[in-house]
Amino acid sequence: MLIVANWKAYVEDIKKAKSLVATSKKLARTTDVSVVLAPPSPLLGILAEKNKSKVAFSAQDVSVTTGGAQTGEATAQAYAAAGATYAIIGHSERRAKGDTNELISQKLAHAIAHGLTPILCIGEQERDGEGRYLSVVREEITLAIESLMPKERAKVIIAYEPLWAIGKTAAEAITSADLGEMVLYIRKVLAELLPGKSSGHSLVLYGGSVEPGNIRPLAGSSGVDGFLVGHASVDPAAFSLIVKNLI
């Protein structure tokens, strides 16, 4: 199982950040769960410096630019130099701020070019009874990766994060059965876009109100390969329970 902790902008001081890293390193050392931390960009370089633990680090986003006179931008190359090995791309909060499918596709290419494993976030705003939300998911995947080379497409991790499930309680979030159906559908779309049987090796994560109370049933029978955790990832007790409930 892969757990990606998206700290967003919840963590603002280095003392708390280092404490969270210490907790994560202990979890990674004592369990079989792979932990990836995505701290705010100003803290990433400090936390990832000389990192030799099983914990990996991720950018929360990368710039669409490759460098130059672009004040305030953080390129994929800069994140890689700072110690990141993953990059979250296309998160719903970035899409809400204007990231189009075209921009997301370019960011994926930049991330891969500099050795970062991209975590592509997708998900519908609402789930209708006619299944139109499936076409939204298909479009987001297709438009993001179709311009990549076949071998590059196989490097992309998919994080399914439906907007309607974000910020809800565990009881209001997606069911294991519904998640299982979506995981199968995502794998079907990937099989059409990836060469041979390589889609079978692609990881599919879930994000959206992931809590200690629902992690076990969601992981148990849905076929998901891991989780993208938001607010709960900056609560040491909650995050520890989430990881331990996967054992």
C-alpha positions, -999 to +999 in steps of 0.1 A: +000+000+000+011+035-008+000+064+014+006+100+002+003+126+029-007+159+013+000+185+040-014+213+018-008+246+037-017+232+071+019+230+084+036+264+087+066+258+111+096+235+108+092+221+144+058+206+136+070+195+102+100+176+116+078+160+142+054+147+115+084+134+095+097+115+126+063+099+130+062+089+093+097+075+094+087+053+124+056+041+106+076+033+074+102+015+094+077-007+114+051-014+087+050-025+050+032+007+040+051+030+017+048+066+029+052+097+007+051+132+023+041+163+004+050+193+026+046+230+016+073+238-009+094+261+014+098+232+039+105+204+014+142+210+009+149+212+046+130+180+054+142+160+024+179+169+028+201+138+033+170+117+037+180+080+038+148+066+053+120+047+036+099+079+035+098+097+002+089+133-005+066+149-031+059+183-045+023+194-041+024+208-076+050+219-103+051+249-125+042+246-161+073+265-170+108+250-173+125+280-158+138+314-167+123+348-159+093+334-141+092+350-106+075+328-080+074+297-100+088+263-088+099+240-115+100+202-116+137+204-118+140+225-087+118+201-068+139+172-079+170+190-068+154+197-034+149+159-028+114+152-041+108+120-060+070+124-066+048+153-077+011+157-071-004+172-103-040+182-112-053+183-076-089+197-075-077+227-056-052+236-084-079+228-110-102+253-092-075+279-096-073+275-133-053+244-142-067+230-174-063+195-187-037+210-212-017+226-184-018+194-164-006+174-193+024+197-197+031+195-159+031+157-162+057+158-190+079+182-170+077+160-139+086+128-158+114+146-176+131+154-143+127+120-127+096+127-106+068+101-104+036+121-111+005+115-091-024+126-113-055+137-095-088+131-112-124+131-101-159+143-108-177+172-091-209+152-086-221+117-092-252+116-114-276+086-118-270+083-156-232+077-154-221+109-170-195+112-143-176+083-159-170+104-191-155+132-169-131+107-154-122+093-188-116+127-202-094+139-174-072+108-177-071+108-215-063+145-220-036+144-193-016+114-206-024+110-243+005+133-253+030+113-233+051+085-248+037+050-240+065+043-215+059+077-198+022+070-194+030+038-175+049+060-149+018+080-139+000+071-106-037+079-107-054+094-076-091+093-078-105+121-056-142+129-063-150+164-052-183+155-037-165+133-012-140+158+000-146+174+034-172+148+043-173+125+073-163+088+067-199+078+068-208+103+040-178+094+018-176+068-009-185+032-002-161+003-008-184-011-035-186+022-054-148+027-051-142-008-064-163-001-095-144+031-101-111+015-097-121-011-123-133+016-147-100+036-143-080+005-150-102-001-181-094+034-194-057+029-186-057-004-205-068+015-236-040+041-233-011+021-221+009-005-242+004-042-237-002-053-201+016-024-185-017-009-172-019-038-148+011-023-130-003+012-127-012+023-092-046+037-085-051+056-052-081+071-035-085+104-018-116+121-003-124+121+034-099+094+042-100+088+080-090+060+105-126+049+106-130+041+069-095+032+057-098-005+064-131-011+046-120+010+016-088-008+013-102-043+020-122-050-011-120-021-035-088-031-053-072+003-046-034+004-043-033+032-017-046+065-005-040+103-009-047+117+026-053+154+032-061+170+066-058+138+086-022+135+075-011+164+097-026+148+128+000+124+141-025+102+159-050+100+130-023+094+105-007+067+126-041+049+129-047+052+091-014+035+084-018+009+111-053+001+100-038-010+066-017-037+082 
